[in-house]
Amino acid sequence: MEIQEKDTLFFMTLAAFGAVLASALASFLQWIVVLPLTIGVFLLMILTYFLNQKGTIHLSENAEKWAMILTLVAFIAAFIYLYRPV
């Protein structure tokens, strides 16, 4: 594995750990909403850390692409719903 891919894997794991920590802190106040997010990000952190193979980077890049597409669709739907004519 190239050094750049190892760096990317390390930073992705670090970002996932930060998301786990932030969502765990938020789950004390809003545990019904935040708990599934915490579990999902924790599983993503484990997947990213332990699957230190060539396919992991490709898998995470595909997941990132689909997450960006879903986020864009959610923003579009939210703005349509928010600014629809009455």
N, CA, C and O atoms as a GROMACS GRO file, in nm:
protein
  344
    1MET      N    1   0.085  -0.118   0.000
    1MET     CA    2   0.000   0.000   0.000
    1MET      C    3   0.089   0.123   0.000
    1MET      O    4   0.189   0.129   0.072
    2GLU      N    5   0.053   0.218  -0.079
    2GLU     CA    6   0.132   0.340  -0.089
    2GLU      C    7   0.119   0.423   0.038
    2GLU      O    8   0.024   0.408   0.115
    3ILE      N    9   0.216   0.510   0.058
    3ILE     CA   10   0.216   0.594   0.177
    3ILE      C   11   0.097   0.688   0.176
    3ILE      O   12   0.037   0.714   0.281
    4GLN      N   13   0.061   0.740   0.060
    4GLN     CA   14  -0.051   0.833   0.051
    4GLN      C   15  -0.182   0.765   0.089
    4GLN      O   16  -0.266   0.826   0.154
    5GLU      N   17  -0.199   0.638   0.050
    5GLU     CA   18  -0.320   0.567   0.086
    5GLU      C   19  -0.325   0.540   0.236
    5GLU      O   20  -0.432   0.544   0.296
    6LYS      N   21  -0.209   0.512   0.297
    6LYS     CA   22  -0.205   0.492   0.441
    6LYS      C   23  -0.241   0.621   0.514
    6LYS      O   24  -0.311   0.618   0.615
    7ASP      N   25  -0.192   0.734   0.463
    7ASP     CA   26  -0.227   0.863   0.523
    7ASP      C   27  -0.376   0.890   0.512
    7ASP      O   28  -0.439   0.936   0.607
    8THR      N   29  -0.432   0.860   0.395
    8THR     CA   30  -0.576   0.880   0.376
    8THR      C   31  -0.655   0.792   0.470
    8THR      O   32  -0.753   0.837   0.529
    9LEU      N   33  -0.613   0.669   0.486
    9LEU     CA   34  -0.681   0.576   0.576
    9LEU      C   35  -0.673   0.624   0.720
    9LEU      O   36  -0.771   0.615   0.795
   10PHE      N   37  -0.555   0.674   0.760
   10PHE     CA   38  -0.538   0.725   0.896
   10PHE      C   39  -0.629   0.844   0.922
   10PHE      O   40  -0.694   0.850   1.026
   11PHE      N   41  -0.634   0.939   0.828
   11PHE     CA   42  -0.717   1.057   0.848
   11PHE      C   43  -0.866   1.024   0.845
   11PHE      O   44  -0.945   1.085   0.916
   12MET      N   45  -0.904   0.926   0.762
   12MET     CA   46  -1.044   0.884   0.762
   12MET      C   47  -1.081   0.820   0.895
   12MET      O   48  -1.190   0.845   0.947
   13THR      N   49  -0.992   0.739   0.950
   13THR     CA   50  -1.016   0.678   1.081
   13THR      C   51  -1.022   0.784   1.190
   13THR      O   52  -1.106   0.776   1.280
   14LEU      N   53  -0.936   0.883   1.182
   14LEU     CA   54  -0.936   0.992   1.279
   14LEU      C   55  -1.066   1.073   1.271
   14LEU      O   56  -1.122   1.110   1.374
   15ALA      N   57  -1.113   1.100   1.150
   15ALA     CA   58  -1.239   1.173   1.133
   15ALA      C   59  -1.356   1.090   1.185
   15ALA      O   60  -1.447   1.144   1.247
   16ALA      N   61  -1.354   0.961   1.160
   16ALA     CA   62  -1.461   0.875   1.210
   16ALA      C   63  -1.459   0.871   1.362
   16ALA      O   64  -1.565   0.871   1.425
   17PHE      N   65  -1.340   0.868   1.423
   17PHE     CA   66  -1.331   0.871   1.569
   17PHE      C   67  -1.388   1.001   1.625
   17PHE      O   68  -1.456   1.000   1.727
   18GLY      N   69  -1.359   1.112   1.559
   18GLY     CA   70  -1.415   1.240   1.603
   18GLY      C   71  -1.566   1.243   1.592
   18GLY      O   72  -1.634   1.299   1.677
   19ALA      N   73  -1.619   1.182   1.486
   19ALA     CA   74  -1.764   1.175   1.472
   19ALA      C   75  -1.826   1.088   1.579
   19ALA      O   76  -1.933   1.119   1.630
   20VAL      N   77  -1.759   0.978   1.614
   20VAL     CA   78  -1.809   0.893   1.722
   20VAL      C   79  -1.809   0.969   1.853
   20VAL      O   80  -1.906   0.963   1.929
   21LEU      N   81  -1.703   1.041   1.881
   21LEU     CA   82  -1.695   1.117   2.006
   21LEU      C   83  -1.801   1.227   2.012
   21LEU      O   84  -1.868   1.243   2.114
   22ALA      N   85  -1.816   1.302   1.904
   22ALA     CA   86  -1.914   1.411   1.902
   22ALA      C   87  -2.056   1.358   1.912
   22ALA      O   88  -2.138   1.415   1.985
   23SER      N   89  -2.086   1.251   1.841
   23SER     CA   90  -2.222   1.199   1.848
   23SER      C   91  -2.248   1.130   1.981
   23SER      O   92  -2.362   1.130   2.028
   24ALA      N   93  -2.146   1.073   2.042
   24ALA     CA   94  -2.165   1.014   2.175
   24ALA      C   95  -2.196   1.122   2.278
   24ALA      O   96  -2.279   1.102   2.367
   25LEU      N   97  -2.129   1.237   2.268
   25LEU     CA   98  -2.159   1.347   2.359
   25LEU      C   99  -2.300   1.403   2.336
   25LEU      O  100  -2.370   1.437   2.431
   26ALA      N  101  -2.340   1.410   2.211
   26ALA     CA  102  -2.473   1.461   2.181
   26ALA      C  103  -2.581   1.362   2.219
   26ALA      O  104  -2.695   1.401   2.244
   27SER      N  105  -2.547   1.234   2.225
   27SER     CA  106  -2.650   1.134   2.253
   27SER      C  107  -2.701   1.141   2.396
   27SER      O  108  -2.807   1.087   2.426
   28PHE      N  109  -2.628   1.205   2.484
   28PHE     CA  110  -2.678   1.222   2.620
   28PHE      C  111  -2.804   1.307   2.622
   28PHE      O  112  -2.891   1.286   2.706
   29LEU      N  113  -2.815   1.404   2.532
   29LEU     CA  114  -2.931   1.492   2.529
   29LEU      C  115  -3.039   1.444   2.432
   29LEU      O  116  -3.158   1.457   2.461
   30GLN      N  117  -2.999   1.389   2.320
   30GLN     CA  118  -3.096   1.349   2.218
   30GLN      C  119  -3.066   1.205   2.175
   30GLN      O  120  -3.034   1.181   2.058
   31TRP      N  121  -3.077   1.112   2.266
   31TRP     CA  122  -3.031   0.976   2.240
   31TRP      C  123  -3.116   0.903   2.136
   31TRP      O  124  -3.064   0.814   2.069
   32ILE      N  125  -3.243   0.936   2.121
   32ILE     CA  126  -3.328   0.865   2.024
   32ILE      C  127  -3.285   0.897   1.881
   32ILE      O  128  -3.289   0.810   1.794
   33VAL      N  129  -3.246   1.019   1.856
   33VAL     CA  130  -3.206   1.061   1.722
   33VAL      C  131  -3.060   1.027   1.695
   33VAL      O  132  -3.027   0.983   1.584
   34VAL      N  133  -2.974   1.046   1.791
   34VAL     CA  134  -2.831   1.039   1.768
   34VAL      C  135  -2.773   0.899   1.785
   34VAL      O  136  -2.668   0.870   1.728
   35LEU      N  137  -2.837   0.812   1.859
   35LEU     CA  138  -2.782   0.680   1.885
   35LEU      C  139  -2.761   0.598   1.758
   35LEU      O  140  -2.655   0.536   1.745
   36PRO      N  141  -2.856   0.593   1.664
   36PRO     CA  142  -2.826   0.519   1.540
   36PRO      C  143  -2.709   0.577   1.461
   36PRO      O  144  -2.633   0.503   1.400
   37LEU      N  145  -2.694   0.709   1.463
   37LEU     CA  146  -2.580   0.772   1.397
   37LEU      C  147  -2.449   0.731   1.464
   37LEU      O  148  -2.351   0.702   1.396
   38THR      N  149  -2.448   0.728   1.595
   38THR     CA  150  -2.329   0.689   1.668
   38THR      C  151  -2.289   0.545   1.635
   38THR      O  152  -2.172   0.516   1.612
   39ILE      N  153  -2.386   0.457   1.632
   39ILE     CA  154  -2.357   0.316   1.601
   39ILE      C  155  -2.307   0.302   1.458
   39ILE      O  156  -2.211   0.229   1.433
   40GLY      N  157  -2.370   0.372   1.364
   40GLY     CA  158  -2.328   0.364   1.225
   40GLY      C  159  -2.187   0.416   1.203
   40GLY      O  160  -2.109   0.354   1.131
   41VAL      N  161  -2.154   0.528   1.264
   41VAL     CA  162  -2.020   0.586   1.248
   41VAL      C  163  -1.917   0.499   1.317
   41VAL      O  164  -1.804   0.487   1.270
   42PHE      N  165  -1.954   0.438   1.430
   42PHE     CA  166  -1.862   0.347   1.498
   42PHE      C  167  -1.830   0.226   1.412
   42PHE      O  168  -1.715   0.183   1.405
   43LEU      N  169  -1.932   0.171   1.347
   43LEU     CA  170  -1.908   0.060   1.255
   43LEU      C  171  -1.823   0.102   1.136
   43LEU      O  172  -1.738   0.026   1.090
   44LEU      N  173  -1.846   0.223   1.086
   44LEU     CA  174  -1.764   0.275   0.978
   44LEU      C  175  -1.618   0.292   1.021
   44LEU      O  176  -1.527   0.265   0.943
   45MET      N  177  -1.597   0.336   1.143
   45MET     CA  178  -1.462   0.351   1.195
   45MET      C  179  -1.393   0.215   1.202
   45MET      O  180  -1.276   0.203   1.164
   46ILE      N  181  -1.463   0.114   1.251
   46ILE     CA  182  -1.404  -0.020   1.258
   46ILE      C  183  -1.373  -0.073   1.119
   46ILE      O  184  -1.266  -0.129   1.096
   47LEU      N  185  -1.465  -0.055   1.027
   47LEU     CA  186  -1.444  -0.100   0.889
   47LEU      C  187  -1.324  -0.031   0.828
   47LEU      O  188  -1.242  -0.096   0.762
   48THR      N  189  -1.311   0.098   0.848
   48THR     CA  190  -1.201   0.175   0.790
   48THR      C  191  -1.068   0.136   0.853
   48THR      O  192  -0.966   0.130   0.783
   49TYR      N  193  -1.068   0.110   0.981
   49TYR     CA  194  -0.942   0.082   1.050
   49TYR      C  195  -0.891  -0.060   1.025
   49TYR      O  196  -0.772  -0.079   0.998
   50PHE      N  197  -0.979  -0.157   1.033
   50PHE     CA  198  -0.935  -0.295   1.026
   50PHE      C  199  -0.924  -0.351   0.885
   50PHE      O  200  -0.850  -0.447   0.863
   51LEU      N  201  -0.993  -0.295   0.789
   51LEU     CA  202  -0.980  -0.343   0.652
   51LEU      C  203  -0.872  -0.264   0.581
   51LEU      O  204  -0.899  -0.186   0.490
   52ASN      N  205  -0.752  -0.285   0.623
   52ASN     CA  206  -0.638  -0.211   0.570
   52ASN      C  207  -0.588  -0.279   0.443
   52ASN      O  208  -0.473  -0.324   0.436
   53GLN      N  209  -0.676  -0.288   0.344
   53GLN     CA  210  -0.643  -0.353   0.219
   53GLN      C  211  -0.664  -0.254   0.105
   53GLN      O  212  -0.705  -0.140   0.128
   54LYS      N  213  -0.635  -0.298  -0.017
   54LYS     CA  214  -0.649  -0.209  -0.132
   54LYS      C  215  -0.794  -0.171  -0.157
   54LYS      O  216  -0.822  -0.060  -0.202
   55GLY      N  217  -0.888  -0.262  -0.129
   55GLY     CA  218  -1.028  -0.235  -0.156
   55GLY      C  219  -1.091  -0.136  -0.062
   55GLY      O  220  -1.198  -0.082  -0.093
   56THR      N  221  -1.029  -0.110   0.052
   56THR     CA  222  -1.089  -0.020   0.150
   56THR      C  223  -1.096   0.122   0.098
   56THR      O  224  -1.198   0.189   0.115
   57ILE      N  225  -0.991   0.169   0.036
   57ILE     CA  226  -0.989   0.306  -0.016
   57ILE      C  227  -1.095   0.319  -0.126
   57ILE      O  228  -1.168   0.418  -0.130
   58HIS      N  229  -1.103   0.219  -0.212
   58HIS     CA  230  -1.202   0.224  -0.320
   58HIS      C  231  -1.343   0.222  -0.262
   58HIS      O  232  -1.431   0.295  -0.309
   59LEU      N  233  -1.365   0.139  -0.161
   59LEU     CA  234  -1.497   0.131  -0.097
   59LEU      C  235  -1.533   0.263  -0.030
   59LEU      O  236  -1.647   0.309  -0.041
   60SER      N  237  -1.439   0.325   0.038
   60SER     CA  238  -1.468   0.451   0.106
   60SER      C  239  -1.490   0.564   0.008
   60SER      O  240  -1.570   0.654   0.033
   61GLU      N  241  -1.420   0.562  -0.105
   61GLU     CA  242  -1.442   0.666  -0.206
   61GLU      C  243  -1.581   0.651  -0.267
   61GLU      O  244  -1.648   0.751  -0.292
   62ASN      N  245  -1.626   0.529  -0.292
   62ASN     CA  246  -1.762   0.508  -0.342
   62ASN      C  247  -1.866   0.551  -0.239
   62ASN      O  248  -1.966   0.612  -0.274
   63ALA      N  249  -1.842   0.518  -0.113
   63ALA     CA  250  -1.935   0.558  -0.007
   63ALA      C  251  -1.942   0.709   0.005
   63ALA      O  252  -2.049   0.765   0.026
   64GLU      N  253  -1.827   0.775  -0.008
   64GLU     CA  254  -1.825   0.921  -0.002
   64GLU      C  255  -1.902   0.982  -0.118
   64GLU      O  256  -1.975   1.080  -0.100
   65LYS      N  257  -1.886   0.925  -0.236
   65LYS     CA  258  -1.957   0.976  -0.354
   65LYS      C  259  -2.108   0.963  -0.334
   65LYS      O  260  -2.182   1.057  -0.361
   66TRP      N  261  -2.154   0.846  -0.288
   66TRP     CA  262  -2.298   0.827  -0.269
   66TRP      C  263  -2.352   0.913  -0.154
   66TRP      O  264  -2.466   0.959  -0.159
   67ALA      N  265  -2.271   0.934  -0.050
   67ALA     CA  266  -2.315   1.021   0.059
   67ALA      C  267  -2.331   1.164   0.012
   67ALA      O  268  -2.424   1.234   0.054
   68MET      N  269  -2.241   1.210  -0.075
   68MET     CA  270  -2.253   1.346  -0.128
   68MET      C  271  -2.376   1.360  -0.218
   68MET      O  272  -2.444   1.463  -0.216
   69ILE      N  273  -2.404   1.257  -0.297
   69ILE     CA  274  -2.523   1.260  -0.382
   69ILE      C  275  -2.649   1.263  -0.297
   69ILE      O  276  -2.740   1.342  -0.324
   70LEU      N  277  -2.655   1.178  -0.194
   70LEU     CA  278  -2.773   1.176  -0.106
   70LEU      C  279  -2.789   1.308  -0.030
   70LEU      O  280  -2.901   1.354  -0.008
   71THR      N  281  -2.678   1.369   0.011
   71THR     CA  282  -2.684   1.498   0.079
   71THR      C  283  -2.736   1.606  -0.014
   71THR      O  284  -2.818   1.690   0.026
   72LEU      N  285  -2.690   1.606  -0.137
   72LEU     CA  286  -2.738   1.703  -0.235
   72LEU      C  287  -2.887   1.686  -0.260
   72LEU      O  288  -2.960   1.784  -0.266
   73VAL      N  289  -2.933   1.562  -0.274
   73VAL     CA  290  -3.077   1.537  -0.294
   73VAL      C  291  -3.157   1.583  -0.172
   73VAL      O  292  -3.266   1.639  -0.186
   74ALA      N  293  -3.103   1.559  -0.052
   74ALA     CA  294  -3.172   1.602   0.070
   74ALA      C  295  -3.182   1.754   0.078
   74ALA      O  296  -3.286   1.808   0.116
   75PHE      N  297  -3.073   1.825   0.041
   75PHE     CA  298  -3.077   1.972   0.040
   75PHE      C  299  -3.178   2.024  -0.062
   75PHE      O  300  -3.252   2.117  -0.034
   76ILE      N  301  -3.180   1.964  -0.179
   76ILE     CA  302  -3.275   2.007  -0.282
   76ILE      C  303  -3.418   1.986  -0.234
   76ILE      O  304  -3.503   2.074  -0.249
   77ALA      N  305  -3.444   1.868  -0.177
   77ALA     CA  306  -3.579   1.840  -0.127
   77ALA      C  307  -3.616   1.935  -0.013
   77ALA      O  308  -3.731   1.978  -0.005
   78ALA      N  309  -3.521   1.966   0.075
   78ALA     CA  310  -3.549   2.057   0.186
   78ALA      C  311  -3.581   2.197   0.135
   78ALA      O  312  -3.674   2.261   0.185
   79PHE      N  313  -3.506   2.246   0.038
   79PHE     CA  314  -3.535   2.380  -0.016
   79PHE      C  315  -3.667   2.384  -0.093
   79PHE      O  316  -3.740   2.483  -0.086
   80ILE      N  317  -3.698   2.278  -0.164
   80ILE     CA  318  -3.827   2.272  -0.233
   80ILE      C  319  -3.940   2.273  -0.132
   80ILE      O  320  -4.040   2.343  -0.150
   81TYR      N  321  -3.924   2.195  -0.026
   81TYR     CA  322  -4.028   2.190   0.077
   81TYR      C  323  -4.039   2.323   0.152
   81TYR      O  324  -4.149   2.368   0.185
   82LEU      N  325  -3.925   2.385   0.177
   82LEU     CA  326  -3.924   2.510   0.254
   82LEU      C  327  -3.980   2.627   0.174
   82LEU      O  328  -4.055   2.708   0.229
   83TYR      N  329  -3.947   2.636   0.046
   83TYR     CA  330  -3.986   2.752  -0.033
   83TYR      C  331  -4.095   2.722  -0.134
   83TYR      O  332  -4.106   2.791  -0.236
   84ARG      N  333  -4.175   2.620  -0.109
   84ARG     CA  334  -4.284   2.590  -0.203
   84ARG      C  335  -4.391   2.698  -0.190
   84ARG      O  336  -4.410   2.754  -0.082
   85PRO      N  337  -4.462   2.727  -0.300
   85PRO     CA  338  -4.568   2.827  -0.292
   85PRO      C  339  -4.684   2.774  -0.210
   85PRO      O  340  -4.716   2.655  -0.212
   86VAL      N  341  -4.747   2.864  -0.138
   86VAL     CA  342  -4.857   2.825  -0.050
   86VAL      C  343  -4.988   2.820  -0.123
   86VAL      O  344  -5.091   2.789  -0.063
   0.00000   0.00000   0.00000
